[in-house]
Amino acid sequence: MKKVTIGQIAQECGFSVLAGEDALEREADRVFCCDLLSFVMGRAPAGSAWVTVMGNVNAIAVAVLADTACLVLAENAALDDQARMRADSQGVPVLGSALPVFDAGLCIQRLLERE
């Protein structure tokens, strides 16, 4: 499967950039959708675009531990200020979307499958 940059995901899917603007060139090669942080820690593939509604500092810590390429906050989930500062300092791109989790993940998957 091909890889796409986080910047491409934001542009092509119409997601806003909420944090981590300096890391938009990082590449994702798959999608992972989950809201249970302990599950994400053990199962999210490195380099994945993680789609969730968890916009707190704990989610940023899990994104770093799991080495996900980005965090996509679906369903207009808010990114709190502490999480935004941590994402910026840790180089974790955080994107925002009004789409439901499934639809946000599907948009990314379609980008990855494009020839």
C-alpha positions as CSV (number, residue, x, y, z in Angstrom):
1,M,0.0,0.0,0.0
2,K,1.3,3.5,-0.7
3,K,1.9,6.2,1.8
4,V,0.4,9.7,1.9
5,T,1.6,12.7,3.9
6,I,-0.4,14.1,6.7
7,G,-0.6,17.3,4.7
8,Q,-2.2,15.4,1.8
9,I,-4.7,13.8,4.1
10,A,-5.7,17.2,5.5
11,Q,-6.0,18.7,2.0
12,E,-7.7,15.9,0.2
13,C,-10.2,15.0,3.1
14,G,-10.9,18.6,4.0
15,F,-9.6,18.2,7.6
16,S,-8.3,21.2,9.5
17,V,-4.9,21.2,11.1
18,L,-5.3,21.7,14.9
19,A,-1.7,21.1,16.0
20,G,1.7,19.8,14.9
21,E,1.9,21.9,11.7
22,D,5.7,21.3,11.6
23,A,5.2,17.6,11.1
24,L,2.7,17.5,8.1
25,E,5.3,15.9,5.9
26,R,5.2,12.7,8.0
27,E,3.7,9.8,6.0
28,A,0.9,7.4,7.0
29,D,0.4,4.0,5.4
30,R,-2.8,2.8,7.0
31,V,-5.8,3.9,9.1
32,F,-6.5,2.8,12.7
33,C,-9.9,3.7,14.3
34,C,-10.3,3.3,18.1
35,D,-11.2,5.3,21.2
36,L,-9.9,3.0,23.9
37,L,-6.4,4.3,24.7
38,S,-5.1,1.1,26.2
39,F,-6.1,-0.8,23.1
40,V,-4.4,1.8,20.9
41,M,-1.2,1.5,22.9
42,G,-1.0,-2.2,22.1
43,R,-2.5,-2.5,18.7
44,A,-2.1,0.7,16.6
45,P,0.4,0.1,13.9
46,A,3.3,2.6,13.7
47,G,2.8,5.0,10.9
48,S,-0.9,4.8,11.0
49,A,-3.4,7.7,10.9
50,W,-5.3,7.2,14.1
51,V,-8.9,8.3,14.0
52,T,-10.6,9.0,17.4
53,V,-12.7,11.4,19.4
54,M,-10.2,11.6,22.2
55,G,-8.6,15.0,22.2
56,N,-6.8,15.1,25.5
57,V,-3.2,15.0,26.6
58,N,-3.4,11.3,27.2
59,A,-4.3,10.7,23.6
60,I,-1.2,12.7,22.5
61,A,1.0,10.5,24.9
62,V,-0.5,7.4,23.3
63,A,0.1,8.7,19.8
64,V,3.8,9.2,20.7
65,L,4.1,5.8,22.4
66,A,2.4,4.0,19.5
67,D,4.3,6.1,16.9
68,T,1.2,6.9,14.9
69,A,1.7,9.3,12.0
70,C,-1.1,11.6,13.2
71,L,-4.2,11.9,15.3
72,V,-7.5,12.7,13.5
73,L,-10.2,14.0,15.8
74,A,-13.5,13.1,14.2
75,E,-17.0,14.3,14.9
76,N,-15.8,17.8,15.8
77,A,-14.1,16.5,18.9
78,A,-12.2,19.2,20.7
79,L,-8.5,19.3,21.3
80,D,-7.9,20.8,24.7
81,D,-5.2,23.4,25.2
82,Q,-2.8,21.2,27.1
83,A,-3.1,18.5,24.4
84,R,-2.5,21.1,21.7
85,M,0.7,22.3,23.4
86,R,1.9,18.7,23.9
87,A,1.2,17.8,20.3
88,D,3.2,20.8,19.1
89,S,6.1,20.1,21.4
90,Q,6.1,16.4,20.5
91,G,5.7,16.9,16.8
92,V,2.3,15.1,16.6
93,P,0.1,16.3,13.8
94,V,-3.5,16.6,14.9
95,L,-6.2,17.0,12.3
96,G,-9.9,17.8,12.9
97,S,-13.0,16.7,11.0
98,A,-16.7,17.0,11.4
99,L,-17.1,13.5,9.8
100,P,-18.0,10.4,11.9
101,V,-15.0,8.2,12.8
102,F,-15.8,5.6,10.1
103,D,-16.2,8.2,7.3
104,A,-13.0,10.1,8.3
105,G,-11.1,6.7,8.2
106,L,-12.7,5.8,4.9
107,C,-11.5,9.1,3.3
108,I,-8.0,8.3,4.4
109,Q,-8.2,4.7,3.2
110,R,-9.4,5.8,-0.2
111,L,-6.4,8.1,-0.5
112,L,-4.1,5.2,0.4
113,E,-5.7,3.0,-2.3
114,R,-5.6,5.6,-5.1
115,E,-3.4,4.6,-7.9
